[in-house]
Amino acid sequence: MICCLTALNSCSSQNAESKTGKTDVTQSQVSKIKGASNFFVISDWGWNGFKYQQKVADGMARFSNIIEPKFIVSCGDNFQTSGVISTQDPLWLSNFENVYRQPSMMVDWYPVLGNHDYKGSTQAEIDYSRISRRWRMTDHYYTFVKKINDSVSARLIFIDTPPLVSEYYKGDGYPDIIKQDTAKQMAWLKDILSHSEEKWKIVFGHHPVYSASKTHGDTKDLIKKLKPLFEKYNVQYYFCGHDHDFQLLKEKNGKTSYIVTGTGGEPRPASMDSLSVFSKSVPGFSLVSLYSDSIRICFLDTAGTVVYKTIRSYK
């Protein structure tokens, strides 16, 4: 518990690039974090409790006992390595229900689909929302607004990136890919972004737009399709997984910051490139704190210690 309190103290620092502090946390600092609209982001976690999945889940539970996140976002690859076959698939128990079983994990989960989810039935992951009290994937892509206070809200947008990536149309390993209407999704995304009047705009998908990882790296299809919309309509953050590390990337003078948080089960070696602000490979999850005038993001390891933190003020 001490390490989690230290993480709260460090994450509330006004200096976004300072090192993690080791001083005692005060009640006012705890209250400041708890006063935000907090949620977790996790990705690439579906290993039936093996590798680091259970350790990350336990760390999330301990930390959430303190700050009480309002919900959890999953950026895909929810089920390694071949998705689920139905809403009754035993993997729902061994991979989700029995892993994130702690009382503090019983909040709404908002997932998107990853490429490994597309090796099974993507419709089953959507339909599970009708069974589960917390699984909230209402469609392949969806959006909603979260109020921060009476005058400030955040638009959260969840997109389906595998059908936007051309390599998945080769062969027959992804049976649901050809069923998707990508033109319809892109028109929907443009419409949502162009009409959004919320102060904060955050998009979640599985595949990176930019990534310095040598495993996957940049997704050229998404640089072409998504980046122009993000820049035109002032999306502040795009969160994703696919590469199994923590990353923060940003173009010089770019409007959008790109977050990779694919460390929910199996970290892989990290690397950096010309767009990298930070990169590290450790198992963990991300904490996002929404305020009326800023967004704070902390990368946390399994002990709840801050690996990196950043703050973005509204301009």
DOKEFI-568913 format. One record per residue (C-alpha): residue number from 1; x, y, z. Coordinates in steps of 0.5 Angstrom, whole numbers. Example, Ala and Ser with C-alpha at 12.3 -4.5 7.8 and 13.67 -1.06 7.14 Angstrom:
<node><num>1</num><px>25</px><py>-9</py><pz>16</pz></node>
<node><num>2</num><px>27</px><py>-2</py><pz>14</pz></node>
END
This chain:
<node><num>1</num><px>0</px><py>0</py><pz>0</pz></node>
<node><num>2</num><px>6</px><py>5</py><pz>1</pz></node>
<node><num>3</num><px>8</px><py>4</py><pz>-6</pz></node>
<node><num>4</num><px>1</px><py>6</py><pz>-8</pz></node>
<node><num>5</num><px>1</px><py>12</py><pz>-4</pz></node>
<node><num>6</num><px>8</px><py>14</py><pz>-6</pz></node>
<node><num>7</num><px>5</px><py>14</py><pz>-13</pz></node>
<node><num>8</num><px>-1</px><py>18</py><pz>-12</pz></node>
<node><num>9</num><px>4</px><py>23</py><pz>-9</pz></node>
<node><num>10</num><px>9</px><py>23</py><pz>-15</pz></node>
<node><num>11</num><px>3</px><py>23</py><pz>-20</pz></node>
<node><num>12</num><px>0</px><py>29</py><pz>-17</pz></node>
<node><num>13</num><px>7</px><py>33</py><pz>-18</pz></node>
<node><num>14</num><px>6</px><py>40</py><pz>-22</pz></node>
<node><num>15</num><px>13</px><py>38</py><pz>-25</pz></node>
<node><num>16</num><px>11</px><py>33</py><pz>-31</pz></node>
<node><num>17</num><px>18</px><py>31</py><pz>-32</pz></node>
<node><num>18</num><px>21</px><py>30</py><pz>-25</pz></node>
<node><num>19</num><px>23</px><py>24</py><pz>-22</pz></node>
<node><num>20</num><px>18</px><py>19</py><pz>-17</pz></node>
<node><num>21</num><px>18</px><py>22</py><pz>-10</pz></node>
<node><num>22</num><px>19</px><py>18</py><pz>-4</pz></node>
<node><num>23</num><px>16</px><py>23</py><pz>1</pz></node>
<node><num>24</num><px>10</px><py>22</py><pz>5</pz></node>
<node><num>25</num><px>4</px><py>23</py><pz>2</pz></node>
<node><num>26</num><px>-1</px><py>28</py><pz>5</pz></node>
<node><num>27</num><px>-9</px><py>28</py><pz>5</pz></node>
<node><num>28</num><px>-9</px><py>34</py><pz>1</pz></node>
<node><num>29</num><px>-5</px><py>30</py><pz>-5</pz></node>
<node><num>30</num><px>-10</px><py>24</py><pz>-4</pz></node>
<node><num>31</num><px>-16</px><py>29</py><pz>-5</pz></node>
<node><num>32</num><px>-13</px><py>32</py><pz>-11</pz></node>
<node><num>33</num><px>-12</px><py>26</py><pz>-15</pz></node>
<node><num>34</num><px>-19</px><py>23</py><pz>-12</pz></node>
<node><num>35</num><px>-22</px><py>30</py><pz>-14</pz></node>
<node><num>36</num><px>-20</px><py>28</py><pz>-22</pz></node>
<node><num>37</num><px>-24</px><py>24</py><pz>-26</pz></node>
<node><num>38</num><px>-20</px><py>18</py><pz>-26</pz></node>
<node><num>39</num><px>-19</px><py>12</py><pz>-30</pz></node>
<node><num>40</num><px>-14</px><py>6</py><pz>-32</pz></node>
<node><num>41</num><px>-12</px><py>4</py><pz>-39</pz></node>
<node><num>42</num><px>-9</px><py>-3</py><pz>-40</pz></node>
<node><num>43</num><px>-8</px><py>-7</py><pz>-46</pz></node>
<node><num>44</num><px>-5</px><py>-14</py><pz>-49</pz></node>
<node><num>45</num><px>-7</px><py>-17</py><pz>-43</pz></node>
<node><num>46</num><px>-11</px><py>-23</py><pz>-45</pz></node>
<node><num>47</num><px>-6</px><py>-29</py><pz>-42</pz></node>
<node><num>48</num><px>-11</px><py>-33</py><pz>-37</pz></node>
<node><num>49</num><px>-7</px><py>-30</py><pz>-31</pz></node>
<node><num>50</num><px>0</px><py>-32</py><pz>-34</pz></node>
<node><num>51</num><px>6</px><py>-28</py><pz>-36</pz></node>
<node><num>52</num><px>5</px><py>-22</py><pz>-32</pz></node>
<node><num>53</num><px>-3</px><py>-21</py><pz>-33</pz></node>
<node><num>54</num><px>-5</px><py>-23</py><pz>-26</pz></node>
<node><num>55</num><px>1</px><py>-19</py><pz>-22</pz></node>
<node><num>56</num><px>-2</px><py>-13</py><pz>-26</pz></node>
<node><num>57</num><px>-9</px><py>-14</py><pz>-25</pz></node>
<node><num>58</num><px>-7</px><py>-15</py><pz>-17</pz></node>
<node><num>59</num><px>-3</px><py>-8</py><pz>-18</pz></node>
<node><num>60</num><px>-9</px><py>-5</py><pz>-21</pz></node>
<node><num>61</num><px>-14</px><py>-7</py><pz>-15</pz></node>
<node><num>62</num><px>-9</px><py>-5</py><pz>-10</pz></node>
<node><num>63</num><px>-8</px><py>2</py><pz>-13</pz></node>
<node><num>64</num><px>-16</px><py>3</py><pz>-15</pz></node>
<node><num>65</num><px>-17</px><py>2</py><pz>-7</pz></node>
<node><num>66</num><px>-14</px><py>9</py><pz>-6</pz></node>
<node><num>67</num><px>-17</px><py>13</py><pz>-12</pz></node>
<node><num>68</num><px>-23</px><py>9</py><pz>-14</pz></node>
<node><num>69</num><px>-23</px><py>10</py><pz>-22</pz></node>
<node><num>70</num><px>-29</px><py>11</py><pz>-25</pz></node>
<node><num>71</num><px>-28</px><py>6</py><pz>-31</pz></node>
<node><num>72</num><px>-22</px><py>2</py><pz>-34</pz></node>
<node><num>73</num><px>-21</px><py>2</py><pz>-42</pz></node>
<node><num>74</num><px>-18</px><py>-4</py><pz>-45</pz></node>
<node><num>75</num><px>-14</px><py>-2</py><pz>-52</pz></node>
<node><num>76</num><px>-15</px><py>-9</py><pz>-55</pz></node>
<node><num>77</num><px>-12</px><py>-16</py><pz>-55</pz></node>
<node><num>78</num><px>-16</px><py>-18</py><pz>-50</pz></node>
<node><num>79</num><px>-16</px><py>-25</py><pz>-51</pz></node>
<node><num>80</num><px>-9</px><py>-28</py><pz>-53</pz></node>
<node><num>81</num><px>-8</px><py>-32</py><pz>-58</pz></node>
<node><num>82</num><px>-14</px><py>-33</py><pz>-62</pz></node>
<node><num>83</num><px>-20</px><py>-29</py><pz>-59</pz></node>
<node><num>84</num><px>-26</px><py>-32</py><pz>-56</pz></node>
<node><num>85</num><px>-31</px><py>-37</py><pz>-60</pz></node>
<node><num>86</num><px>-38</px><py>-35</py><pz>-56</pz></node>
<node><num>87</num><px>-40</px><py>-31</py><pz>-50</pz></node>
<node><num>88</num><px>-40</px><py>-38</py><pz>-47</pz></node>
<node><num>89</num><px>-33</px><py>-39</py><pz>-48</pz></node>
<node><num>90</num><px>-29</px><py>-41</py><pz>-42</pz></node>
<node><num>91</num><px>-24</px><py>-36</py><pz>-43</pz></node>
<node><num>92</num><px>-29</px><py>-31</py><pz>-40</pz></node>
<node><num>93</num><px>-28</px><py>-34</py><pz>-34</pz></node>
<node><num>94</num><px>-20</px><py>-36</py><pz>-34</pz></node>
<node><num>95</num><px>-18</px><py>-30</py><pz>-37</pz></node>
<node><num>96</num><px>-23</px><py>-24</py><pz>-35</pz></node>
<node><num>97</num><px>-28</px><py>-25</py><pz>-29</pz></node>
<node><num>98</num><px>-23</px><py>-30</py><pz>-25</pz></node>
<node><num>99</num><px>-17</px><py>-25</py><pz>-26</pz></node>
<node><num>100</num><px>-20</px><py>-18</py><pz>-25</pz></node>
<node><num>101</num><px>-24</px><py>-21</py><pz>-19</pz></node>
<node><num>102</num><px>-22</px><py>-16</py><pz>-14</pz></node>
<node><num>103</num><px>-28</px><py>-12</py><pz>-11</pz></node>
<node><num>104</num><px>-25</px><py>-5</py><pz>-14</pz></node>
<node><num>105</num><px>-24</px><py>-8</py><pz>-21</pz></node>
<node><num>106</num><px>-32</px><py>-9</py><pz>-21</pz></node>
<node><num>107</num><px>-33</px><py>-2</py><pz>-25</pz></node>
<node><num>108</num><px>-35</px><py>-1</py><pz>-32</pz></node>
<node><num>109</num><px>-30</px><py>-4</py><pz>-37</pz></node>
<node><num>110</num><px>-30</px><py>0</py><pz>-44</pz></node>
<node><num>111</num><px>-26</px><py>-5</py><pz>-49</pz></node>
<node><num>112</num><px>-24</px><py>-4</py><pz>-56</pz></node>
<node><num>113</num><px>-22</px><py>-10</py><pz>-61</pz></node>
<node><num>114</num><px>-14</px><py>-12</py><pz>-63</pz></node>
<node><num>115</num><px>-12</px><py>-17</py><pz>-68</pz></node>
<node><num>116</num><px>-12</px><py>-23</py><pz>-64</pz></node>
<node><num>117</num><px>-19</px><py>-22</py><pz>-62</pz></node>
<node><num>118</num><px>-20</px><py>-22</py><pz>-69</pz></node>
<node><num>119</num><px>-18</px><py>-29</py><pz>-70</pz></node>
<node><num>120</num><px>-24</px><py>-31</py><pz>-66</pz></node>
<node><num>121</num><px>-31</px><py>-28</py><pz>-66</pz></node>
<node><num>122</num><px>-31</px><py>-21</py><pz>-65</pz></node>
<node><num>123</num><px>-39</px><py>-21</py><pz>-65</pz></node>
<node><num>124</num><px>-38</px><py>-25</py><pz>-58</pz></node>
<node><num>125</num><px>-34</px><py>-20</py><pz>-55</pz></node>
<node><num>126</num><px>-40</px><py>-15</py><pz>-57</pz></node>
<node><num>127</num><px>-45</px><py>-19</py><pz>-54</pz></node>
<node><num>128</num><px>-42</px><py>-21</py><pz>-48</pz></node>
<node><num>129</num><px>-44</px><py>-14</py><pz>-46</pz></node>
<node><num>130</num><px>-51</px><py>-16</py><pz>-45</pz></node>
<node><num>131</num><px>-49</px><py>-21</py><pz>-40</pz></node>
<node><num>132</num><px>-44</px><py>-18</py><pz>-36</pz></node>
<node><num>133</num><px>-45</px><py>-12</py><pz>-31</pz></node>
<node><num>134</num><px>-38</px><py>-9</py><pz>-33</pz></node>
<node><num>135</num><px>-36</px><py>-11</py><pz>-40</pz></node>
<node><num>136</num><px>-39</px><py>-5</py><pz>-44</pz></node>
<node><num>137</num><px>-37</px><py>-6</py><pz>-51</pz></node>
<node><num>138</num><px>-43</px><py>-4</py><pz>-55</pz></node>
<node><num>139</num><px>-41</px><py>-5</py><pz>-62</pz></node>
<node><num>140</num><px>-34</px><py>-5</py><pz>-66</pz></node>
<node><num>141</num><px>-33</px><py>3</py><pz>-65</pz></node>
<node><num>142</num><px>-37</px><py>7</py><pz>-60</pz></node>
<node><num>143</num><px>-37</px><py>14</py><pz>-56</pz></node>
<node><num>144</num><px>-39</px><py>17</py><pz>-50</pz></node>
<node><num>145</num><px>-38</px><py>23</py><pz>-46</pz></node>
<node><num>146</num><px>-36</px><py>24</py><pz>-39</pz></node>
<node><num>147</num><px>-37</px><py>30</py><pz>-35</pz></node>
<node><num>148</num><px>-31</px><py>33</py><pz>-31</pz></node>
<node><num>149</num><px>-35</px><py>38</py><pz>-28</pz></node>
<node><num>150</num><px>-41</px><py>42</py><pz>-29</pz></node>
<node><num>151</num><px>-38</px><py>46</py><pz>-35</pz></node>
<node><num>152</num><px>-33</px><py>41</py><pz>-37</pz></node>
<node><num>153</num><px>-33</px><py>34</py><pz>-41</pz></node>
<node><num>154</num><px>-29</px><py>29</py><pz>-45</pz></node>
<node><num>155</num><px>-31</px><py>26</py><pz>-51</pz></node>
<node><num>156</num><px>-28</px><py>19</py><pz>-51</pz></node>
<node><num>157</num><px>-28</px><py>15</py><pz>-58</pz></node>
<node><num>158</num><px>-27</px><py>8</py><pz>-58</pz></node>
<node><num>159</num><px>-25</px><py>5</py><pz>-65</pz></node>
<node><num>160</num><px>-24</px><py>-1</py><pz>-69</pz></node>
<node><num>161</num><px>-17</px><py>-1</py><pz>-72</pz></node>
<node><num>162</num><px>-15</px><py>-8</py><pz>-75</pz></node>
<node><num>163</num><px>-20</px><py>-7</py><pz>-81</pz></node>
<node><num>164</num><px>-16</px><py>-1</py><pz>-82</pz></node>
<node><num>165</num><px>-10</px><py>-5</py><pz>-83</pz></node>
<node><num>166</num><px>-9</px><py>-8</py><pz>-90</pz></node>
<node><num>167</num><px>-4</px><py>-14</py><pz>-88</pz></node>
<node><num>168</num><px>-10</px><py>-17</py><pz>-84</pz></node>
<node><num>169</num><px>-14</px><py>-18</py><pz>-91</pz></node>
<node><num>170</num><px>-8</px><py>-23</py><pz>-93</pz></node>
<node><num>171</num><px>-10</px><py>-30</py><pz>-92</pz></node>
<node><num>172</num><px>-16</px><py>-33</py><pz>-88</pz></node>
<node><num>173</num><px>-13</px><py>-32</py><pz>-81</pz></node>
<node><num>174</num><px>-18</px><py>-26</py><pz>-79</pz></node>
<node><num>175</num><px>-25</px><py>-28</py><pz>-81</pz></node>
<node><num>176</num><px>-29</px><py>-22</py><pz>-79</pz></node>
<node><num>177</num><px>-24</px><py>-17</py><pz>-82</pz></node>
<node><num>178</num><px>-28</px><py>-17</py><pz>-89</pz></node>
<node><num>179</num><px>-35</px><py>-17</py><pz>-86</pz></node>
<node><num>180</num><px>-33</px><py>-9</py><pz>-83</pz></node>
<node><num>181</num><px>-35</px><py>-3</py><pz>-87</pz></node>
<node><num>182</num><px>-29</px><py>1</py><pz>-86</pz></node>
<node><num>183</num><px>-31</px><py>7</py><pz>-90</pz></node>
<node><num>184</num><px>-37</px><py>7</py><pz>-85</pz></node>
<node><num>185</num><px>-33</px><py>7</py><pz>-79</pz></node>
<node><num>186</num><px>-28</px><py>13</py><pz>-82</pz></node>
<node><num>187</num><px>-35</px><py>17</py><pz>-84</pz></node>
<node><num>188</num><px>-37</px><py>16</py><pz>-77</pz></node>
<node><num>189</num><px>-31</px><py>18</py><pz>-74</pz></node>
<node><num>190</num><px>-30</px><py>24</py><pz>-78</pz></node>
<node><num>191</num><px>-37</px><py>26</py><pz>-76</pz></node>
<node><num>192</num><px>-36</px><py>25</py><pz>-69</pz></node>
<node><num>193</num><px>-30</px><py>29</py><pz>-68</pz></node>
<node><num>194</num><px>-32</px><py>35</py><pz>-73</pz></node>
<node><num>195</num><px>-39</px><py>36</py><pz>-68</pz></node>
<node><num>196</num><px>-35</px><py>35</py><pz>-62</pz></node>
<node><num>197</num><px>-36</px><py>41</py><pz>-57</pz></node>
<node><num>198</num><px>-32</px><py>38</py><pz>-51</pz></node>
<node><num>199</num><px>-26</px><py>41</py><pz>-48</pz></node>
<node><num>200</num><px>-22</px><py>34</py><pz>-48</pz></node>
<node><num>201</num><px>-22</px><py>29</py><pz>-54</pz></node>
<node><num>202</num><px>-19</px><py>22</py><pz>-53</pz></node>
<node><num>203</num><px>-19</px><py>17</py><pz>-58</pz></node>
<node><num>204</num><px>-17</px><py>9</py><pz>-56</pz></node>
<node><num>205</num><px>-15</px><py>4</py><pz>-61</pz></node>
<node><num>206</num><px>-11</px><py>-2</py><pz>-61</pz></node>
<node><num>207</num><px>-6</px><py>-1</py><pz>-67</pz></node>
<node><num>208</num><px>-1</px><py>5</py><pz>-66</pz></node>
<node><num>209</num><px>-1</px><py>11</py><pz>-71</pz></node>
<node><num>210</num><px>7</px><py>12</py><pz>-68</pz></node>
<node><num>211</num><px>11</px><py>7</py><pz>-65</pz></node>
<node><num>212</num><px>18</px><py>7</py><pz>-64</pz></node>
<node><num>213</num><px>18</px><py>-1</py><pz>-62</pz></node>
<node><num>214</num><px>22</px><py>-6</py><pz>-67</pz></node>
<node><num>215</num><px>17</px><py>-11</py><pz>-66</pz></node>
<node><num>216</num><px>11</px><py>-7</py><pz>-70</pz></node>
<node><num>217</num><px>13</px><py>0</py><pz>-70</pz></node>
<node><num>218</num><px>9</px><py>5</py><pz>-74</pz></node>
<node><num>219</num><px>2</px><py>3</py><pz>-77</pz></node>
<node><num>220</num><px>3</px><py>7</py><pz>-84</pz></node>
<node><num>221</num><px>-4</px><py>5</py><pz>-86</pz></node>
<node><num>222</num><px>-6</px><py>9</py><pz>-79</pz></node>
<node><num>223</num><px>-2</px><py>15</py><pz>-81</pz></node>
<node><num>224</num><px>-5</px><py>16</py><pz>-87</pz></node>
<node><num>225</num><px>-12</px><py>15</py><pz>-85</pz></node>
<node><num>226</num><px>-12</px><py>17</py><pz>-77</pz></node>
<node><num>227</num><px>-7</px><py>22</py><pz>-76</pz></node>
<node><num>228</num><px>-10</px><py>28</py><pz>-81</pz></node>
<node><num>229</num><px>-17</px><py>27</py><pz>-77</pz></node>
<node><num>230</num><px>-13</px><py>28</py><pz>-70</pz></node>
<node><num>231</num><px>-10</px><py>34</py><pz>-72</pz></node>
<node><num>232</num><px>-15</px><py>37</py><pz>-76</pz></node>
<node><num>233</num><px>-20</px><py>36</py><pz>-70</pz></node>
<node><num>234</num><px>-15</px><py>37</py><pz>-64</pz></node>
<node><num>235</num><px>-15</px><py>30</py><pz>-61</pz></node>
<node><num>236</num><px>-11</px><py>31</py><pz>-55</pz></node>
<node><num>237</num><px>-9</px><py>24</py><pz>-54</pz></node>
<node><num>238</num><px>-9</px><py>17</py><pz>-58</pz></node>
<node><num>239</num><px>-8</px><py>11</py><pz>-53</pz></node>
<node><num>240</num><px>-7</px><py>4</py><pz>-56</pz></node>
<node><num>241</num><px>-3</px><py>-2</py><pz>-55</pz></node>
<node><num>242</num><px>0</px><py>-8</py><pz>-60</pz></node>
<node><num>243</num><px>7</px><py>-6</py><pz>-58</pz></node>
<node><num>244</num><px>8</px><py>-9</py><pz>-51</pz></node>
<node><num>245</num><px>11</px><py>-3</py><pz>-48</pz></node>
<node><num>246</num><px>10</px><py>4</py><pz>-45</pz></node>
<node><num>247</num><px>11</px><py>10</py><pz>-50</pz></node>
<node><num>248</num><px>10</px><py>17</py><pz>-51</pz></node>
<node><num>249</num><px>11</px><py>20</py><pz>-58</pz></node>
<node><num>250</num><px>9</px><py>27</py><pz>-61</pz></node>
<node><num>251</num><px>11</px><py>30</py><pz>-67</pz></node>
<node><num>252</num><px>14</px><py>37</py><pz>-66</pz></node>
<node><num>253</num><px>8</px><py>42</py><pz>-67</pz></node>
<node><num>254</num><px>3</px><py>36</py><pz>-67</pz></node>
<node><num>255</num><px>-3</px><py>37</py><pz>-64</pz></node>
<node><num>256</num><px>-4</px><py>30</py><pz>-62</pz></node>
<node><num>257</num><px>0</px><py>26</py><pz>-57</pz></node>
<node><num>258</num><px>1</px><py>18</py><pz>-58</pz></node>
<node><num>259</num><px>1</px><py>14</py><pz>-52</pz></node>
<node><num>260</num><px>3</px><py>6</py><pz>-52</pz></node>
<node><num>261</num><px>1</px><py>2</py><pz>-46</pz></node>
<node><num>262</num><px>1</px><py>-5</py><pz>-48</pz></node>
<node><num>263</num><px>4</px><py>-8</py><pz>-42</pz></node>
<node><num>264</num><px>-2</px><py>-11</py><pz>-39</pz></node>
<node><num>265</num><px>1</px><py>-18</py><pz>-39</pz></node>
<node><num>266</num><px>7</px><py>-19</py><pz>-44</pz></node>
<node><num>267</num><px>12</px><py>-14</py><pz>-44</pz></node>
<node><num>268</num><px>17</px><py>-13</py><pz>-50</pz></node>
<node><num>269</num><px>24</px><py>-10</py><pz>-51</pz></node>
<node><num>270</num><px>23</px><py>-2</py><pz>-52</pz></node>
<node><num>271</num><px>26</px><py>3</py><pz>-56</pz></node>
<node><num>272</num><px>26</px><py>10</py><pz>-58</pz></node>
<node><num>273</num><px>26</px><py>14</py><pz>-64</pz></node>
<node><num>274</num><px>26</px><py>22</py><pz>-67</pz></node>
<node><num>275</num><px>19</px><py>22</py><pz>-64</pz></node>
<node><num>276</num><px>20</px><py>19</py><pz>-57</pz></node>
<node><num>277</num><px>19</px><py>23</py><pz>-51</pz></node>
<node><num>278</num><px>19</px><py>17</py><pz>-47</pz></node>
<node><num>279</num><px>19</px><py>9</py><pz>-47</pz></node>
<node><num>280</num><px>20</px><py>3</py><pz>-43</pz></node>
<node><num>281</num><px>18</px><py>-4</py><pz>-42</pz></node>
<node><num>282</num><px>16</px><py>-6</py><pz>-35</pz></node>
<node><num>283</num><px>9</px><py>-10</py><pz>-34</pz></node>
<node><num>284</num><px>4</px><py>-5</py><pz>-32</pz></node>
<node><num>285</num><px>-2</px><py>0</py><pz>-33</pz></node>
<node><num>286</num><px>-4</px><py>7</py><pz>-34</pz></node>
<node><num>287</num><px>-7</px><py>12</py><pz>-30</pz></node>
<node><num>288</num><px>-11</px><py>18</py><pz>-33</pz></node>
<node><num>289</num><px>-13</px><py>24</py><pz>-29</pz></node>
<node><num>290</num><px>-18</px><py>29</py><pz>-32</pz></node>
<node><num>291</num><px>-19</px><py>36</py><pz>-30</pz></node>
<node><num>292</num><px>-22</px><py>42</py><pz>-32</pz></node>
<node><num>293</num><px>-16</px><py>45</py><pz>-34</pz></node>
<node><num>294</num><px>-11</px><py>39</py><pz>-35</pz></node>
<node><num>295</num><px>-10</px><py>32</py><pz>-36</pz></node>
<node><num>296</num><px>-5</px><py>28</py><pz>-32</pz></node>
<node><num>297</num><px>-2</px><py>21</py><pz>-35</pz></node>
<node><num>298</num><px>2</px><py>16</py><pz>-30</pz></node>
<node><num>299</num><px>5</px><py>10</py><pz>-33</pz></node>
<node><num>300</num><px>5</px><py>5</py><pz>-27</pz></node>
<node><num>301</num><px>8</px><py>-2</py><pz>-25</pz></node>
<node><num>302</num><px>6</px><py>-8</py><pz>-22</pz></node>
<node><num>303</num><px>7</px><py>-5</py><pz>-15</pz></node>
<node><num>304</num><px>4</px><py>2</py><pz>-16</pz></node>
<node><num>305</num><px>10</px><py>6</py><pz>-17</pz></node>
<node><num>306</num><px>10</px><py>11</py><pz>-22</pz></node>
<node><num>307</num><px>15</px><py>9</py><pz>-28</pz></node>
<node><num>308</num><px>13</px><py>16</py><pz>-32</pz></node>
<node><num>309</num><px>8</px><py>22</py><pz>-31</pz></node>
<node><num>310</num><px>6</px><py>27</py><pz>-36</pz></node>
<node><num>311</num><px>1</px><py>33</py><pz>-36</pz></node>
<node><num>312</num><px>-2</px><py>37</py><pz>-41</pz></node>
<node><num>313</num><px>-5</px><py>43</py><pz>-40</pz></node>
<node><num>314</num><px>-11</px><py>46</py><pz>-44</pz></node>
<node><num>315</num><px>-9</px><py>51</py><pz>-49</pz></node>
END
